[in-house]
């Protein structure tokens, strides 16, 4: 899908240079000579990123930025200031009214392109974030998986599911259920933070389903860490009586009352070590198949993980 940028700058040379640079990188660039023209264009179409000069006729960049942040249509669009003013006070003032980044003229074209890509990526992830956990949601997960597939690097894709979550949610209510989901999100991000050198990505598909991506050579160690941390903390989510008993009673999907063990995690791991994973849908299918096997094991107690070792 083509990405769009609005460049609001009255300098024609700047318009030509930036347009040429970004067109070559797959961006469609629209230009505006002043703030009024920029508002007219924004009324017709909202771009993915806005580049904004501060000193423009009719409506200056600072006032335009203030209006953008008050308009719900443009409130979350990344705005990068392009300015010849380089004082810390000036930069602070623009950040205070909603700028996402500030680049001083003259600038390095490579740095400009990188800043734009970064701002667009952060905005997409913000818009796609799961509202309960604030972790990257479905579109961001698919984008990350696609990028890792395209890179050709070794990839391990975790599908993390909370076992017996429905019974817990039915017994304790949605408020406690949400707390359990946030607990898993926090645990996964803690592991991500503790292992910064592993290039771990964590996402939340929705409900009690999560995703983690990392290198295959450390996948089982990371899965084991996630599982052990959850099992050590899960009793905190239950009453003392239920935690001591080790199970709760609830109705299953057929309406029959039965005992459900304390929640645990099933962690299915698909990798490209033995199989060619050329599409996100194939990864998701393999991980879902492994997860189904894990959840169907008789006598399952505590969290478990399984790494796919099959060949194509």
KEBA-273258 format. One record per residue (C-alpha): residue number from 1; residue in one letter; x, y, z. Coordinates in Angstrom, 1 decimal. Layout:
// KEBA-273258
     i   aa       c1       c2       c3
   NUM    A        X        Y        Z
...
This chain:
// KEBA-273258
     i   aa       c1       c2       c3
     1    X      0.0      0.0      0.0
     2    X      1.4      3.4     -1.0
     3    X      2.3      5.7      1.9
     4    X      1.6      9.4      1.8
     5    X      3.4     12.5      3.2
     6    X      2.3     16.1      3.3
     7    X      5.3     18.6      3.2
     8    X      4.3     22.1      4.3
     9    X      7.2     24.4      3.4
    10    X      7.3     27.5      1.3
    11    X     10.9     26.7      0.1
    12    X     10.5     25.3     -3.5
    13    X     14.0     23.8     -3.5
    14    X     13.2     22.0     -0.2
    15    X     10.0     20.7     -1.7
    16    X     11.9     19.3     -4.8
    17    X     14.7     17.7     -2.8
    18    X     12.4     16.1     -0.2
    19    X      9.9     14.9     -2.8
    20    X     12.7     13.3     -4.9
    21    X     14.2     11.6     -1.9
    22    X     10.9     10.2     -0.6
    23    X      9.4      9.3     -4.0
    24    X     12.4      7.0     -4.5
    25    X     11.6      5.3     -1.2
    26    X      8.0      4.6     -2.0
    27    X      6.3      7.6     -0.5
    28    X      3.7      9.7     -2.3
    29    X      4.5     13.4     -1.5
    30    X      2.1     16.3     -1.5
    31    X      3.4     19.8     -1.0
    32    X      1.8     23.0      0.5
    33    X      3.4     26.4      0.3
    34    X      1.8     27.6      3.5
    35    X     -0.3     26.6      6.4
    36    X     -3.6     27.5      4.8
    37    X     -2.9     25.4      1.8
    38    X     -1.9     22.6      4.1
    39    X     -5.2     22.7      5.9
    40    X     -7.0     22.7      2.6
    41    X     -5.2     19.5      1.6
    42    X     -5.7     17.9      4.9
    43    X     -9.5     18.5      4.6
    44    X     -9.4     16.3      1.5
    45    X     -7.0     13.6      2.7
    46    X     -5.1     12.8      5.9
    47    X     -1.5     11.6      5.2
    48    X      0.5      9.1      7.1
    49    X      3.2     11.7      8.1
    50    X      3.3     15.5      8.0
    51    X      6.6     17.4      7.5
    52    X      6.2     20.9      8.8
    53    X      8.3     24.1      8.4
    54    X      7.9     26.6     11.2
    55    X      8.2     29.8      9.2
    56    X      5.5     30.0      6.5
    57    X      3.3     32.8      5.2
    58    X     -0.4     33.2      6.0
    59    X     -0.4     30.5      8.7
    60    X      2.8     29.6     10.5
    61    X      3.9     26.1     11.3
    62    X      3.4     26.5     15.0
    63    X     -0.2     27.5     14.7
    64    X     -0.8     24.8     12.1
    65    X      0.6     22.2     14.5
    66    X     -1.6     23.5     17.3
    67    X     -4.7     23.1     15.0
    68    X     -3.6     19.6     13.9
    69    X     -3.5     18.4     17.5
    70    X     -6.9     19.8     18.3
    71    X     -8.5     18.1     15.3
    72    X     -9.5     14.4     16.0
    73    X     -8.7     13.5     12.3
    74    X     -5.1     14.6     12.6
    75    X     -4.4     14.3     16.4
    76    X     -2.4     11.1     16.0
    77    X     -0.7     11.8     12.7
    78    X      3.1     12.0     13.2
    79    X      4.4     15.5     12.7
    80    X      8.1     16.2     12.1
    81    X      9.3     19.7     12.3
    82    X     11.8     20.9      9.7
    83    X     13.4     24.1     10.9
    84    X     16.5     26.2     10.6
    85    X     16.2     27.1     14.3
    86    X     18.4     24.9     16.5
    87    X     18.0     26.2     20.1
    88    X     16.9     23.8     22.8
    89    X     14.2     26.2     23.8
    90    X     12.7     26.2     20.3
    91    X     12.8     22.4     20.2
    92    X     11.1     22.1     23.6
    93    X      8.4     24.6     22.6
    94    X      7.4     22.5     19.5
    95    X      7.4     19.2     21.5
    96    X      5.2     20.9     24.1
    97    X      2.5     21.6     21.5
    98    X      2.6     18.1     19.9
    99    X      5.6     17.6     17.6
   100    X      6.8     14.0     17.3
   101    X     10.3     14.9     16.0
   102    X     12.4     17.9     15.2
   103    X     15.0     18.0     12.4
   104    X     17.3     21.0     11.9
   105    X     18.1     22.3      8.4
   106    X     20.3     21.6      6.7
   107    X     19.8     17.8      7.4
   108    X     21.2     14.6      6.2
   109    X     18.8     13.0      3.7
   110    X     19.4      9.5      5.1
   111    X     18.6     10.6      8.6
   112    X     15.4     12.3      7.4
   113    X     14.2      9.2      5.7
   114    X     15.0      7.1      8.8
   115    X     13.2      9.5     11.1
   116    X     10.1      9.4      8.8
   117    X     10.1      5.6      8.7
   118    X     10.4      5.4     12.5
   119    X      7.6      7.9     13.1
   120    X      5.3      6.1     10.7
   121    X      6.1      2.7     12.2
   122    X      5.4      4.0     15.8
   123    X      2.1      5.5     14.6
   124    X      0.9      2.3     13.0
   125    X      1.8      0.4     16.1
   126    X      0.0      2.9     18.4
   127    X     -3.1      2.7     16.3
   128    X     -3.0     -1.1     16.2
   129    X     -2.2     -1.5     19.9
   130    X     -4.5     -3.7     22.0
   131    X     -6.5     -1.3     24.2
   132    X     -6.2     -3.5     27.3
   133    X     -2.5     -4.2     27.3
   134    X     -1.2     -1.5     24.9
   135    X      0.9     -4.2     23.2
   136    X      1.1     -4.3     19.4
   137    X     -2.1     -5.8     17.9
   138    X     -3.0     -7.8     14.9
   139    X     -1.8     -5.5     12.1
   140    X      1.5     -4.7     13.8
   141    X      2.1     -8.4     14.5
   142    X      1.6     -9.3     10.9
   143    X      3.9     -6.5      9.8
   144    X      6.6     -7.6     12.2
   145    X      6.3    -11.2     11.1
   146    X      6.4    -10.2      7.4
   147    X      9.5     -8.1      8.0
   148    X     11.3    -11.0      9.8
   149    X     10.3    -13.4      7.0
   150    X     11.5    -11.0      4.3
   151    X     14.9    -10.6      6.1
   152    X     15.6    -14.4      5.7
   153    X     16.9    -14.5      9.3
   154    X     16.2    -17.4     11.6
   155    X     12.8    -17.0     13.2
   156    X     10.9    -18.5     16.1
   157    X      7.2    -17.5     16.4
   158    X      5.5    -18.2     19.7
   159    X      1.7    -18.6     20.1
   160    X      1.0    -18.1     23.8
   161    X     -2.5    -19.0     25.1
   162    X     -3.9    -19.0     28.6
   163    X     -5.3    -22.4     29.6
   164    X     -8.6    -22.4     31.6
   165    X     -9.0    -18.7     31.2
   166    X    -12.8    -18.9     30.3
   167    X    -13.5    -20.8     33.5
   168    X    -11.5    -18.2     35.5
   169    X    -13.2    -15.3     33.8
   170    X    -16.7    -16.8     34.4
   171    X    -15.9    -17.4     38.1
   172    X    -14.1    -14.3     39.0
   173    X    -15.6    -11.8     36.5
   174    X    -14.3     -9.8     33.6
   175    X    -12.4     -7.3     35.9
   176    X    -10.3    -10.1     37.3
   177    X    -10.1    -11.7     33.8
   178    X     -8.6     -8.4     32.4
   179    X     -6.1     -8.4     35.3
   180    X     -5.0    -11.9     34.3
   181    X     -4.5    -10.9     30.7
   182    X     -2.5     -7.8     31.8
   183    X     -0.5    -10.1     34.1
   184    X      0.6    -12.2     31.1
   185    X      1.3     -9.1     29.1
   186    X      3.5     -7.7     31.9
   187    X      5.3    -11.0     32.2
   188    X      6.1    -11.2     28.5
   189    X      7.4     -7.6     28.4
   190    X      9.5     -8.3     31.5
   191    X     11.2    -11.2     29.8
   192    X     11.6     -9.0     26.7
   193    X     13.2     -6.3     28.8
   194    X     15.4     -8.7     30.7
   195    X     16.7    -10.2     27.4
   196    X     17.2     -7.0     25.4
   197    X     20.0     -8.6     23.4
   198    X     17.7    -11.3     22.0
   199    X     15.7     -9.0     19.7
   200    X     12.3    -10.1     21.1
   201    X      9.0     -8.8     19.8
   202    X      5.9     -9.2     21.9
   203    X      2.3     -8.7     20.7
   204    X     -1.3     -9.3     21.8
   205    X     -3.6    -10.8     19.2
   206    X     -6.6    -10.3     21.5
   207    X     -8.4    -12.0     24.4
   208    X     -6.0    -14.5     26.0
   209    X     -3.8    -15.0     22.9
   210    X     -0.3    -13.5     22.7
   211    X      2.6    -13.6     20.3
   212    X      6.4    -13.5     20.8
   213    X      9.1    -13.6     18.1
   214    X     12.8    -14.2     18.6
   215    X     15.7    -16.2     17.3
   216    X     15.2    -20.1     17.3
   217    X     18.4    -20.9     19.1
   218    X     17.1    -19.3     22.3
   219    X     13.4    -20.1     21.8
   220    X     13.1    -23.0     24.3
   221    X     15.0    -21.2     27.0
   222    X     12.8    -18.1     26.6
   223    X      9.6    -20.3     26.5
   224    X     10.8    -22.0     29.7
   225    X     11.4    -18.7     31.4
   226    X      7.9    -17.4     30.5
   227    X      6.3    -20.6     31.6
   228    X      8.1    -20.8     35.0
   229    X      7.4    -17.1     35.8
   230    X      3.7    -17.5     35.1
   231    X      3.4    -20.7     37.1
   232    X      5.2    -19.0     40.0
   233    X      2.8    -16.0     39.9
   234    X     -0.6    -17.5     38.9
   235    X     -1.8    -18.3     42.5
   236    X     -1.8    -14.6     43.2
   237    X     -4.8    -14.3     40.8
   238    X     -6.9    -16.7     42.9
   239    X     -8.5    -16.6     46.3
   240    X     -6.4    -18.4     49.0
   241    X     -9.0    -21.2     49.1
   242    X     -9.0    -21.8     45.3
   243    X     -5.2    -21.5     45.1
   244    X     -4.7    -24.0     48.0
   245    X     -7.2    -26.4     46.4
   246    X     -5.5    -26.1     43.0
   247    X     -8.7    -25.8     41.0
   248    X    -12.0    -24.1     40.6
   249    X    -15.5    -25.4     39.6
   250    X    -17.2    -23.8     36.7
   251    X    -19.5    -24.8     33.8
   252    X    -17.9    -26.0     30.6
   253    X    -19.0    -25.0     27.1
   254    X    -21.7    -27.7     27.2
   255    X    -23.1    -26.3     30.4
   256    X    -21.9    -29.2     32.6
   257    X    -20.2    -28.3     35.9
   258    X    -16.7    -29.6     36.4
   259    X    -13.3    -28.9     37.9
   260    X    -10.8    -26.7     36.1
   261    X     -7.1    -26.5     37.2
   262    X     -5.5    -23.2     37.9
   263    X     -4.6    -21.3     34.7
   264    X     -1.4    -22.2     32.9
   265    X      0.2    -21.3     29.5
   266    X      0.4    -23.3     26.3
   267    X      3.3    -22.0     24.2
   268    X      3.5    -23.3     20.7
   269    X      6.7    -22.4     18.8
   270    X      6.9    -22.5     15.0
   271    X     10.4    -21.9     13.4
   272    X     12.0    -21.7     10.0
   273    X     14.8    -24.0     11.0
   274    X     13.4    -27.1      9.3
   275    X     10.5    -25.6      7.4
   276    X     10.1    -22.7      4.9
   277    X      7.9    -20.0      6.5
   278    X      7.2    -17.7      3.6
   279    X      3.9    -16.1      4.8
   280    X      2.4    -15.0      8.1
   281    X     -0.7    -17.2      7.5
   282    X      1.5    -20.3      7.3
   283    X      3.3    -19.5     10.6
   284    X     -0.1    -18.9     12.3
   285    X     -1.4    -22.2     11.0
   286    X      1.6    -24.2     12.2
   287    X      1.5    -22.5     15.6
   288    X     -2.2    -23.1     16.0
   289    X     -1.7    -26.8     15.2
   290    X      0.9    -27.1     17.9
   291    X     -1.2    -25.2     20.4
   292    X     -4.1    -27.6     19.8
   293    X     -1.8    -30.5     20.5
   294    X     -0.5    -28.9     23.7
   295    X     -4.0    -28.1     25.1
   296    X     -5.3    -31.6     24.3
   297    X     -2.6    -33.5     26.3
   298    X     -4.2    -35.7     29.0
   299    X     -3.3    -34.9     32.5
   300    X     -1.8    -31.5     31.6
   301    X     -0.6    -29.6     34.7
   302    X      1.2    -26.3     34.7
   303    X      2.5    -24.4     31.7
   304    X      4.0    -26.2     28.8
   305    X      5.8    -25.4     25.5
   306    X      6.6    -27.3     22.4
   307    X      8.9    -26.3     19.5
   308    X      8.1    -27.7     16.1
   309    X     10.9    -29.9     14.8
   310    X      9.1    -31.3     11.7
   311    X     10.4    -30.9      8.2
   312    X      8.5    -29.9      5.1
